[in-house]
Amino acid sequence: MEHLKEIIREVPDFPKPGINFYDITTLLQDPVGFKETIDALVEAVKDEKIDTVIGIESRGFIFGTPIAYALGAGFVPVRKPNKLPWEKVAVSYDLEYGQDTVEMHKDAVGDGHRVLIVDDLLATGGTARAVADLVEKVGGNIAKILFVVELNFLNGREKLNGYEIESLLSYDS
């Protein structure tokens, strides 16, 4: 999988000086690389009994929907506030400077459902942790949390202790 790093564009000093941004849009544009990524993500969970795949807004939608399709599972989008039209449940979480919130429909995950959470990037782990809390709030069980890219130097796994986590690609700086 390491060769996929050659497809991902690194953008220095974005969104601010000193940050190296790993831009997956170039991976999405590459038909072979994108297919290989989806196939590897599906392979990582093919033996799990998954009822529901949750994609975290917004790039988690891109990866989560084909995984749900391949597994024969349902797909649920977890969104930022005020994007969903029906009754919602929400969890707020702390950011470096302030708070954010994630929401999903209150009936999106059945009690006892085995859930796979999917996102493109594990950085500090705050958003993924909030989504895990949201799933458990409605009675779902988290089977695994799956990422395309993990930034090891931000220690996001620490916020996800107790969950099975898998990332396809890791960056140490």
Phi and psi restraints in degrees (value plus and minus 20) as a CYANA .aco file:
   2 GLU   PHI     -76.6   -36.6
   2 GLU   PSI     -49.8    -9.8
   3 HIS   PHI     -83.9   -43.9
   3 HIS   PSI     -39.8     0.2
   4 LEU   PHI     -86.2   -46.2
   4 LEU   PSI     -43.2    -3.2
   5 LYS   PHI     -81.5   -41.5
   5 LYS   PSI     -47.6    -7.6
   6 GLU   PHI     -89.2   -49.2
   6 GLU   PSI     -41.7    -1.7
   7 ILE   PHI    -106.8   -66.8
   7 ILE   PSI     -53.1   -13.1
   8 ILE   PHI     -93.4   -53.4
   8 ILE   PSI     107.7   147.7
   9 ARG   PHI    -102.7   -62.7
   9 ARG   PSI     111.7   151.7
  10 GLU   PHI    -118.3   -78.3
  10 GLU   PSI     105.2   145.2
  11 VAL   PHI    -134.7   -94.7
  11 VAL   PSI      87.1   127.1
  12 PRO   PHI     -91.4   -51.4
  12 PRO   PSI     128.1   168.1
  13 ASP   PHI      41.0    81.0
  13 ASP   PSI      17.1    57.1
  14 PHE   PHI    -152.3  -112.3
  14 PHE   PSI     112.6   152.6
  15 PRO   PHI    -103.6   -63.6
  15 PRO   PSI     -22.1    17.9
  16 LYS   PHI    -168.5  -128.5
  16 LYS   PSI     143.2   183.2
  17 PRO   PHI     -73.8   -33.8
  17 PRO   PSI     117.0   157.0
  18 GLY   PHI      72.5   112.5
  18 GLY   PSI     -31.5     8.5
  19 ILE   PHI    -117.4   -77.4
  19 ILE   PSI     112.5   152.5
  20 ASN   PHI    -124.1   -84.1
  20 ASN   PSI      90.8   130.8
  21 PHE   PHI    -110.8   -70.8
  21 PHE   PSI     108.9   148.9
  22 TYR   PHI    -117.8   -77.8
  22 TYR   PSI      84.6   124.6
  23 ASP   PHI    -111.0   -71.0
  23 ASP   PSI      88.0   128.0
  24 ILE   PHI    -101.4   -61.4
  24 ILE   PSI     -24.0    16.0
  25 THR   PHI     -80.7   -40.7
  25 THR   PSI     -51.2   -11.2
  26 THR   PHI     -89.4   -49.4
  26 THR   PSI     -51.8   -11.8
  27 LEU   PHI     -88.3   -48.3
  27 LEU   PSI     -60.9   -20.9
  28 LEU   PHI     -84.6   -44.6
  28 LEU   PSI     -52.1   -12.1
  29 GLN   PHI     -95.8   -55.8
  29 GLN   PSI     -41.5    -1.5
  30 ASP   PHI    -109.2   -69.2
  30 ASP   PSI      88.4   128.4
  31 PRO   PHI     -79.2   -39.2
  31 PRO   PSI     -59.3   -19.3
  32 VAL   PHI     -91.9   -51.9
  32 VAL   PSI     -67.0   -27.0
  33 GLY   PHI     -83.4   -43.4
  33 GLY   PSI     -61.2   -21.2
  34 PHE   PHI     -84.7   -44.7
  34 PHE   PSI     -65.6   -25.6
  35 LYS   PHI     -82.3   -42.3
  35 LYS   PSI     -62.7   -22.7
  36 GLU   PHI     -81.8   -41.8
  36 GLU   PSI     -59.2   -19.2
  37 THR   PHI     -83.7   -43.7
  37 THR   PSI     -69.7   -29.7
  38 ILE   PHI     -80.9   -40.9
  38 ILE   PSI     -65.5   -25.5
  39 ASP   PHI     -79.2   -39.2
  39 ASP   PSI     -61.1   -21.1
  40 ALA   PHI     -88.4   -48.4
  40 ALA   PSI     -58.0   -18.0
  41 LEU   PHI     -85.0   -45.0
  41 LEU   PSI     -63.6   -23.6
  42 VAL   PHI     -83.5   -43.5
  42 VAL   PSI     -63.3   -23.3
  43 GLU   PHI     -77.8   -37.8
  43 GLU   PSI     -56.3   -16.3
  44 ALA   PHI     -87.0   -47.0
  44 ALA   PSI     -38.9     1.1
  45 VAL   PHI    -148.5  -108.5
  45 VAL   PSI     -11.8    28.2
  46 LYS   PHI     -81.5   -41.5
  46 LYS   PSI     -46.1    -6.1
  47 ASP   PHI    -113.9   -73.9
  47 ASP   PSI     -21.0    19.0
  48 GLU   PHI    -102.3   -62.3
  48 GLU   PSI     127.3   167.3
  49 LYS   PHI    -112.1   -72.1
  49 LYS   PSI      79.8   119.8
  50 ILE   PHI    -129.0   -89.0
  50 ILE   PSI     107.0   147.0
  51 ASP   PHI    -110.3   -70.3
  51 ASP   PSI     -58.6   -18.6
  52 THR   PHI    -159.2  -119.2
  52 THR   PSI     113.3   153.3
  53 VAL   PHI    -125.0   -85.0
  53 VAL   PSI     108.3   148.3
  54 ILE   PHI    -127.9   -87.9
  54 ILE   PSI     108.2   148.2
  55 GLY   PHI    -126.2   -86.2
  55 GLY   PSI     111.4   151.4
  56 ILE   PHI    -107.6   -67.6
  56 ILE   PSI     112.1   152.1
  57 GLU   PHI     -73.5   -33.5
  57 GLU   PSI     115.1   155.1
  58 SER   PHI    -130.7   -90.7
  58 SER   PSI     -47.9    -7.9
  59 ARG   PHI     -90.9   -50.9
  59 ARG   PSI     -40.1    -0.1
  60 GLY   PHI     -83.9   -43.9
  60 GLY   PSI     -45.3    -5.3
  61 PHE   PHI     -85.3   -45.3
  61 PHE   PSI     -60.7   -20.7
  62 ILE   PHI     -81.0   -41.0
  62 ILE   PSI     -62.0   -22.0
  63 PHE   PHI    -109.3   -69.3
  63 PHE   PSI     -53.1   -13.1
  64 GLY   PHI     -89.5   -49.5
  64 GLY   PSI     -58.5   -18.5
  65 THR   PHI     -85.5   -45.5
  65 THR   PSI     -65.4   -25.4
  66 PRO   PHI     -87.7   -47.7
  66 PRO   PSI     -48.6    -8.6
  67 ILE   PHI     -86.5   -46.5
  67 ILE   PSI     -66.4   -26.4
  68 ALA   PHI     -77.8   -37.8
  68 ALA   PSI     -65.1   -25.1
  69 TYR   PHI     -78.4   -38.4
  69 TYR   PSI     -68.8   -28.8
  70 ALA   PHI     -83.7   -43.7
  70 ALA   PSI     -53.4   -13.4
  71 LEU   PHI    -107.6   -67.6
  71 LEU   PSI     -29.4    10.6
  72 GLY   PHI      50.1    90.1
  72 GLY   PSI      11.7    51.7
  73 ALA   PHI    -129.1   -89.1
  73 ALA   PSI     145.2   185.2
  74 GLY   PHI     -98.8   -58.8
  74 GLY   PSI     141.6   181.6
  75 PHE   PHI    -141.5  -101.5
  75 PHE   PSI     115.9   155.9
  76 VAL   PHI    -147.8  -107.8
  76 VAL   PSI     105.2   145.2
  77 PRO   PHI    -105.3   -65.3
  77 PRO   PSI     111.1   151.1
  78 VAL   PHI    -121.3   -81.3
  78 VAL   PSI     107.9   147.9
  79 ARG   PHI    -140.2  -100.2
  79 ARG   PSI     145.2   185.2
  80 LYS   PHI     -91.4   -51.4
  80 LYS   PSI     146.5   186.5
  81 PRO   PHI     -78.8   -38.8
  81 PRO   PSI     127.3   167.3
  82 ASN   PHI      45.4    85.4
  82 ASN   PSI      10.1    50.1
  83 LYS   PHI    -130.0   -90.0
  83 LYS   PSI     -37.5     2.5
  84 LEU   PHI    -121.1   -81.1
  84 LEU   PSI     121.9   161.9
  85 PRO   PHI    -107.6   -67.6
  85 PRO   PSI     -30.9     9.1
  86 TRP   PHI    -138.0   -98.0
  86 TRP   PSI    -191.0  -151.0
  87 GLU   PHI     -82.0   -42.0
  87 GLU   PSI     113.9   153.9
  88 LYS   PHI    -144.1  -104.1
  88 LYS   PSI     141.1   181.1
  89 VAL   PHI    -137.2   -97.2
  89 VAL   PSI     130.6   170.6
  90 ALA   PHI    -160.1  -120.1
  90 ALA   PSI     133.6   173.6
  91 VAL   PHI    -155.5  -115.5
  91 VAL   PSI     111.9   151.9
  92 SER   PHI    -121.4   -81.4
  92 SER   PSI     131.6   171.6
  93 TYR   PHI    -166.0  -126.0
  93 TYR   PSI     139.1   179.1
  94 ASP   PHI    -104.4   -64.4
  94 ASP   PSI     119.0   159.0
  95 LEU   PHI    -126.9   -86.9
  95 LEU   PSI     156.8   196.8
  96 GLU   PHI     -77.0   -37.0
  96 GLU   PSI     -61.1   -21.1
  97 TYR   PHI    -151.9  -111.9
  97 TYR   PSI      60.5   100.5
  98 GLY   PHI     101.7   141.7
  98 GLY   PSI    -175.0  -135.0
  99 GLN   PHI    -156.0  -116.0
  99 GLN   PSI     140.7   180.7
 100 ASP   PHI    -159.1  -119.1
 100 ASP   PSI     150.4   190.4
 101 THR   PHI    -159.3  -119.3
 101 THR   PSI     124.8   164.8
 102 VAL   PHI    -141.5  -101.5
 102 VAL   PSI     128.9   168.9
 103 GLU   PHI    -157.2  -117.2
 103 GLU   PSI     134.4   174.4
 104 MET   PHI    -168.0  -128.0
 104 MET   PSI     143.3   183.3
 105 HIS   PHI     -83.3   -43.3
 105 HIS   PSI     121.5   161.5
 106 LYS   PHI     -85.5   -45.5
 106 LYS   PSI     -41.1    -1.1
 107 ASP   PHI    -124.2   -84.2
 107 ASP   PSI      -2.6    37.4
 108 ALA   PHI     -93.7   -53.7
 108 ALA   PSI     -49.1    -9.1
 109 VAL   PHI    -145.4  -105.4
 109 VAL   PSI     103.9   143.9
 110 GLY   PHI     -96.8   -56.8
 110 GLY   PSI     134.3   174.3
 111 ASP   PHI     -78.3   -38.3
 111 ASP   PSI     104.2   144.2
 112 GLY   PHI      64.4   104.4
 112 GLY   PSI     -22.2    17.8
 113 HIS   PHI     -82.0   -42.0
 113 HIS   PSI     121.4   161.4
 114 ARG   PHI    -107.2   -67.2
 114 ARG   PSI     103.2   143.2
 115 VAL   PHI    -136.7   -96.7
 115 VAL   PSI     117.2   157.2
 116 LEU   PHI    -129.0   -89.0
 116 LEU   PSI     103.8   143.8
 117 ILE   PHI    -119.1   -79.1
 117 ILE   PSI     111.6   151.6
 118 VAL   PHI    -147.8  -107.8
 118 VAL   PSI     114.8   154.8
 119 ASP   PHI    -168.5  -128.5
 119 ASP   PSI     146.5   186.5
 120 ASP   PHI     -97.3   -57.3
 120 ASP   PSI     -51.8   -11.8
 121 LEU   PHI    -162.0  -122.0
 121 LEU   PSI     111.6   151.6
 122 LEU   PHI    -123.9   -83.9
 122 LEU   PSI      91.9   131.9
 123 ALA   PHI    -129.9   -89.9
 123 ALA   PSI    -116.3   -76.3
 124 THR   PHI    -106.1   -66.1
 124 THR   PSI     -34.4     5.6
 125 GLY   PHI      69.2   109.2
 125 GLY   PSI     -24.9    15.1
 126 GLY   PHI     -82.8   -42.8
 126 GLY   PSI     -66.1   -26.1
 127 THR   PHI     -87.6   -47.6
 127 THR   PSI     -65.5   -25.5
 128 ALA   PHI     -81.3   -41.3
 128 ALA   PSI     -59.1   -19.1
 129 ARG   PHI     -84.5   -44.5
 129 ARG   PSI     -61.3   -21.3
 130 ALA   PHI     -82.9   -42.9
 130 ALA   PSI     -60.0   -20.0
 131 VAL   PHI     -86.7   -46.7
 131 VAL   PSI     -60.8   -20.8
 132 ALA   PHI     -79.8   -39.8
 132 ALA   PSI     -63.8   -23.8
 133 ASP   PHI     -82.2   -42.2
 133 ASP   PSI     -59.4   -19.4
 134 LEU   PHI     -82.6   -42.6
 134 LEU   PSI     -65.9   -25.9
 135 VAL   PHI     -81.0   -41.0
 135 VAL   PSI     -65.3   -25.3
 136 GLU   PHI     -89.3   -49.3
 136 GLU   PSI     -49.4    -9.4
 137 LYS   PHI     -80.9   -40.9
 137 LYS   PSI     -52.1   -12.1
 138 VAL   PHI    -119.9   -79.9
 138 VAL   PSI     -12.4    27.6
 139 GLY   PHI      75.6   115.6
 139 GLY   PSI     -10.8    29.2
 140 GLY   PHI    -100.6   -60.6
 140 GLY   PSI     137.1   177.1
 141 ASN   PHI    -133.2   -93.2
 141 ASN   PSI     108.5   148.5
 142 ILE   PHI    -106.1   -66.1
 142 ILE   PSI      95.8   135.8
 143 ALA   PHI    -100.4   -60.4
 143 ALA   PSI     -59.8   -19.8
 144 LYS   PHI    -186.4  -146.4
 144 LYS   PSI     135.8   175.8
 145 ILE   PHI    -140.7  -100.7
 145 ILE   PSI     106.7   146.7
 146 LEU   PHI    -143.5  -103.5
 146 LEU   PSI     112.0   152.0
 147 PHE   PHI    -148.6  -108.6
 147 PHE   PSI     132.3   172.3
 148 VAL   PHI     -98.8   -58.8
 148 VAL   PSI     -69.1   -29.1
 149 VAL   PHI    -143.4  -103.4
 149 VAL   PSI     120.3   160.3
 150 GLU   PHI    -147.0  -107.0
 150 GLU   PSI     110.9   150.9
 151 LEU   PHI    -116.3   -76.3
 151 LEU   PSI      72.5   112.5
 152 ASN   PHI     -76.0   -36.0
 152 ASN   PSI     -56.3   -16.3
 153 PHE   PHI     -88.9   -48.9
 153 PHE   PSI     -30.1     9.9
 154 LEU   PHI    -117.4   -77.4
 154 LEU   PSI     -23.3    16.7
 155 ASN   PHI      37.2    77.2
 155 ASN   PSI      17.8    57.8
 156 GLY   PHI     -83.0   -43.0
 156 GLY   PSI     -46.7    -6.7
 157 ARG   PHI     -81.4   -41.4
 157 ARG   PSI     -47.8    -7.8
 158 GLU   PHI     -79.3   -39.3
 158 GLU   PSI     -56.3   -16.3
 159 LYS   PHI     -96.8   -56.8
 159 LYS   PSI     -30.0    10.0
 160 LEU   PHI    -134.1   -94.1
 160 LEU   PSI       2.1    42.1
 161 ASN   PHI     -74.1   -34.1
 161 ASN   PSI     117.9   157.9
 162 GLY   PHI      75.7   115.7
 162 GLY   PSI     -30.5     9.5
 163 TYR   PHI    -128.0   -88.0
 163 TYR   PSI     129.1   169.1
 164 GLU   PHI    -100.7   -60.7
 164 GLU   PSI     103.7   143.7
 165 ILE   PHI    -143.8  -103.8
 165 ILE   PSI     120.5   160.5
 166 GLU   PHI    -159.9  -119.9
 166 GLU   PSI     117.8   157.8
 167 SER   PHI    -148.0  -108.0
 167 SER   PSI     121.7   161.7
 168 LEU   PHI     -96.2   -56.2
 168 LEU   PSI     -62.7   -22.7
 169 LEU   PHI    -146.4  -106.4
 169 LEU   PSI     120.8   160.8
 170 SER   PHI    -146.6  -106.6
 170 SER   PSI     122.1   162.1
 171 TYR   PHI    -140.8  -100.8
 171 TYR   PSI     114.9   154.9
 172 ASP   PHI    -116.9   -76.9
 172 ASP   PSI     -26.7    13.3
